């Protein structure tokens, strides 16, 4: 007899992410679909759900099982098939219906998962419905799919079954993105040459649709050099996780080999986009946040908006340059915790124009406050096409400081180690805040240049994550090494 499945082990704070089939299988997917309908879809009066899937071999079967669970409640399901996560958000937003995306993003091939949203691509996390979905799905699995759930009788199946139909939203997605950034205007240089590394993920579908003519639109004036566009959820070339420098090596080499103007790398579900310049050097996502911020504010200003009434959201580990750029543009910066649910909540609360995370997630008000790496890529391409200089020059004004990148240390006690870090900051008279972990800042003065750091704990592992930034490399290295030594005293 198989071991009972405990959903709490892989229903995370923001999504579902588990091993196939030991954790996530068709039975589990169907239970989650039924619970999703019970907790979100029926109470909100939605009559349809959109379900998308990535290129992992297990995705079609899991998506269909989830759809069956939803349809049990008399709700129609629109299976949009292969798509990126932002393609699913597009379908949820434009149709104003809840959605589910089957993907494990950048995780290895043995994983799959589900990202859920309410109508209009509004996020669902642990505190906004996901925990209740998990509880109800667990009750279904423990008692049988037809057992019903205590306290949820009003939302249980009434005998009617929704329809399940296949549909394609790719063309609409591509067309919508093109309305937000115009790449057809005359450029000040020859058509850009761009290398794109899809990592065998969903960008292999979306890039030809958005940048080229695969979705029936006229190809944009670009020369696209593809790397690993074949959809293959076993990731035969490298992991589809551009946050790891090793996974950018092929892209960097191809940019130099082809004399390209830039390179773009997408993760497995193509909602994050990383950029390398004409020399093959990685561009900081914070610099991309600064670049897109200036463009979005300029676009809003051109339509008559008062920049002083515009908000841009960024998280605690974004570069100090980001709030500086926002202020220089006359807009209002909103600082938030790391994590897409926090960014999206602040975006909605402040009606923010744009939001950026240092993990290369970019959020747009004109995209239902959801994240789309493809739209950020279009902004970079448009900005570069409007000037004669190289990308390295374009982003230089937004890349003002030296950063360590995120450094993770496994510790025996997060609380004890954070206490030592706090003492380190207090002894030096640093300004401290605890919005997300501990951030301490040394402002420039007679005793040295600007530097700051953030240390925060992982929600799922006994790890502390350290980020350091400074005005110069020597200061960053010194502070980084001091803090790493202090943190490693508590290493597990």
ZITA-V648636 format. One record per run of one state. SS is the DSSP state (H for helix, E for strand, - for the rest). FROM is the first residue (numbers start at 0). TO is the last residue. If there is no record, write none. Layout:
SS:FROM:TO, SS:FROM:TO
This chain:
-:0:5, H:6:8, -:9:9, E:10:10, -:11:14, E:15:18, -:19:24, H:25:40, -:41:46, E:47:52, -:53:57, H:58:70, -:71:74, E:75:81, -:82:83, H:84:94, -:95:96, E:97:101, -:102:109, E:110:117, H:118:120, E:121:122, -:123:124, H:125:127, -:128:128, H:129:142, -:143:151, H:152:154, -:155:162, E:163:165, -:166:168, H:169:179, -:180:190, E:191:196, -:197:201, H:202:209, -:210:220, E:221:226, -:227:243, H:244:257, -:258:260, E:261:265, -:266:271, E:272:275, -:276:280, E:281:282, -:283:283, H:284:301, -:302:305, H:306:308, -:309:309, E:310:314, -:315:318, H:319:327, -:328:330, E:331:335, -:336:338, H:339:349, -:350:352, E:353:355, -:356:360, E:361:363, H:364:366, -:367:368, E:369:370, -:371:371, H:372:384, -:385:389, H:390:395, -:396:400, E:401:402, -:403:405, E:406:410, -:411:412, H:413:426, -:427:429, E:430:432, -:433:436, E:437:441, -:442:443, E:444:444, -:445:446, E:447:447, -:448:449, E:450:456, -:457:461, E:462:469, -:470:471, H:472:487, -:488:489, E:490:490, -:491:491
